[in-house]
Amino acid sequence: MKRFALAGNPNCGKTTLFNGLTGSTAHVGNWPGVTVDKRDGVYKKTPEPVAIVDLPGIYSLSPYTPEEVIARNYILDEKPDCVINIVDATNLERNLYLTTQILEIDVPMVIALNMMDEVEKAGDKIDAELLSSRLGVPVVKISALKENGLKDLMETAYASSMKERVGKTVLEESSLAHLIGDVRIALKGQGVKDPLFHAVKLVENDSIEVEMHKETVPMIDEFKATFEDDIFGDDFEALVADARYKYISEYFAPALSKKMREKFAMSRSDKADKVLTHKVWGIPIFLVILFAIFHLTFSEDFLYLGAIFKLPTLEDLGLLTEDGDPINYGVRLLACIYDGAVFSPGVIINNIWNDMLVGELFGWLGGLVESSSMAPWAVGLINNGIFEGIASVFSFLPQILVLFLFFSILEDSGYMARIAFILDRMFRRFGLSGRAFMPMIMGFGCSVPAMINTRTLADDKERTATVRVIPFFSCGAKLPILTAVAGAIVAYFGIGNADVITFGMYLLGIVTAIVAVLLMRSTTLKGETPPFIMELPAYHAPQFKNLMAHLWDKTKHFVKKAFTIILASTIVIWFLTHFSFNWHFLEDEAINESILAGISQLVQPLFTPLGFGSQLGQYGWVFVVAAVAGLIAKENVIATFATLASCLVAMANLNIGGLDLAAEEGIDAVQAMILATGISVPALIAFIAFNMTTIPCFAAVGTAKAELGDKKRFNGTLIFWIASSYVISAMVYTIGSWWWTTFIWAAVAAAVTCFIIFRNKRGVKIKAV
Amino acid sequence: MEKTLDEFEIGDVGVVRRVGGEGKIKRRLFDMGITPGAEVLMRKRAPLGDPIEITIRGYELTLRKSEAACVTMEVKG
């Protein structure tokens, strides 16, 4: 099958064109070794079907950013049958800069002149024929949005792919022409493919090329020695870039009259930007938008209607039975939308999905399995291991997608770039750029989409640092742990306020993230603050079709994960909790005899400095089991509490009074565990801190692995998570138990800081010498 | 009169004379169209004073003051 590659600047309509060409055939995969999306799909309306490969959006073929290197290597090494270069007609100059570079490669090429309708609407013209005759490649006018001209484009590309094309450079009119010509002939003599492209890059001193053609470099330097330019001296990189832009503005800039250009620049962005990046209002507006997104996705009291109007609950209305179940189907439906408060759209979708669809489906499947004649362990494995595992992963899906939808809207509308613009100053202090903000804040919703979002970060070390701290922004699934334990502390010890504890833990997470980033950026992930030279794309209304394509990609990604790594891990944990060391199947209540309990008892002493280790005596391992189960999915922590609490009560013969161990929030179960183990308040808080900062759920770990790519980085990340959670919890426990240990921790922190500063200073000195 | 781009006031217009800076940053500036002869309009500063936003070659570009300091400009008007 023929392969056509799409190349072009970011924001030139490439994704829209890709979706228009391939419809629903697109699928997402990762580039080998690198973690930038490669998407491909099939176009079927040419005489034979054609594979369409969507290259990352780039401005140049320089060797500096991963996307550029990927696109460059793809065109050079994989030799697509045709490169379709999409050019934004409203921004011709900068877009053609990339065109002049692709032109130098020996590959068939077609220019798709996109957004021509906008140019024509503004009463302006671009001479496509002049463009075509100057550059020597076909030019087709299209509108990716309205899907105009796509057939024509593909037919032209198909015809072009039948013929070979030899690279052509616009530099032949510059002072560099002779130099490049000489190098090209020399390379051609060596049998190098794409001699023109390599010749230009060698003249530019491109680091990748210099590495590739080491033996040719001395000869080129000899050629270069004879060359002298009045303005640039021997800065060949500057010379080449300048020559390209000179050529473009000489021949093509007049095509778009200057007045029109200014009109575009002003009208498109100005009005919206006046408000959205306003000196005073920019930041408050941003905060309101952010709050609105989280409110719409997660709030159980939409617009605070319930609190303001003191709306009655379903129970008050007498719509529930004595067991607290809805009296009929209509009420069940109502309960998805309202209970003492109107739920936000995200919560409503979540409730309908979980209570009505997923719950029903797995309930029905579970019933089938139970009524079959399988062995009890097989029923347990399928129902509690497999089904429950899949259901718990699916249960996240709606809210993640809703959150992702909002972030996609921000991205597609062009506002995301403005957020980076507003916040860059603040983030630079921590050695990050403003772009790192979005993935971090998304972490409050769910780490998985947050980690995927780090792809927008150009700098590799910045990406790694960001991926590592994302779990510290406590996600939705960690909230139940907080409410259960904080609630139990208040109920059992009668001290403090659950909301204050919850808020404090969120704050602890943020502070940990900041400290961790600072620490990493000055030690293992040292590097300069990544540059922040970024286009602010024109605002435009997001396209429904594109948004749906984004969501569909996300869903596939997530479902694939649910059925692979998460499924496997839930099965493993199920075995460990339901089998004893001598391979006897155990009922739920006998979890204390399980392999997992055995292992937990073994490692229990390790958790002594965190307050939930050896000092808790013979039942103390339950906290360890809960934390381990939390590594699969954080919702497991509270589920495990419920199971363990009932075992504990039976084993230790506790008098639990009126506690309801199965109560959903888990507060009573935690109280029973406090009763059985005698755990202290600081230790309980340390337990929350541990769960918040340690290795996140399997879904997040899998995502981190895929996003980091590099195995060493990934292993480093796991160690980082374990170490930071251990240190943070130990600190919380010891300071909470013995206030004077604050001084010891402060001294340690000061010593570490001094050591790092001293080491870095010395490093600089050595470098300077 | 010559000035570096970071010294521009909002509304200033100028022409790029020279671009300095370390390899990666310089190349990025070139790639984004900041080459000698290009016309630049200083549009605004971010709410916290940095980075800045300029119009160049018909589009909006944002860069930090430290990066703008690499660009020497000839002030117009």
Interface residues (C-beta under 8 A of the other chain):
Chain A: Y59 S60 S62 Y64 T90 N91 L92 E93 R94 Y97 I231 E237 A238 A241 D242 Y245 K246 S249 L256 R261 E262 F264 A265 S269 D273 T277 H278 K279 V280 G282 I283 A417 F421 I422 D424 R425 M426 R428 P531 F532 I533 M534 E535 L536 P537 A538
Chain B: V19 G23 K24 I25 K26 R27 R28 L29 F30 D31 M32 G33 T35 P36 G37 A38 K44 R45 A46 P47 L48 G49 D50 P51 E53 T55 R57 G58 Y59 E60 L61 T62 L63 R64 E67
